[in-house]
Amino acid sequence: MKSFTFTINGNEYGVDVNDIEDNIAHIEVNGTRYEVEIHRKIKQSKTPTIVRAASRVPVKPDIDKKEGGSAHALLAPLPGNITQIKVNPGDIIVKGQELMIMEAMKMENKVLADRAGVVESIRVQIGQAVLQGDVLLEII
């Protein structure tokens, strides 16, 4: 709230501007409330508004799942701490999908899927420290 004192035709008025919405100001003059229309151009933002298209539903890949096949282990690329896990066991993943985030050398590193498949098991937890070459998860 901003307070002003105006002198009009020798009379002094205490004016409190409570808020302004679009071109309407909510003010109080000597204790009486008013809604006042402001005649001015409304400033347009110089920053354009970005509107993104709706995200597409990911297409499930065709996966030839063989009975008794061995799981592929996804290994930690470098030593660090696991900060986020973005998949669950049983999730269908595609090559290049972000699976987890780990912090190493004070930087966040994305761990991406190196192949399409189904997450069989997750071998780490959030906050866990891992060494290079440790198994993070298994894909079948």
Buried (B, 14 or more C-beta within 10 A) or exposed (E): EEEEEEEEEEEEEEBBBEEEEEEEBBBBBEEEEEEBEEEEEEEEEEEEEEEEEEEEEEEEEEBEEEEEEEBBBBBBBEBBBBBBBEBEEEBBBBEEBEBBBBBBEEEEBEBBBEEBBBBBEBBBEEEBEBEEEBBBBBBB
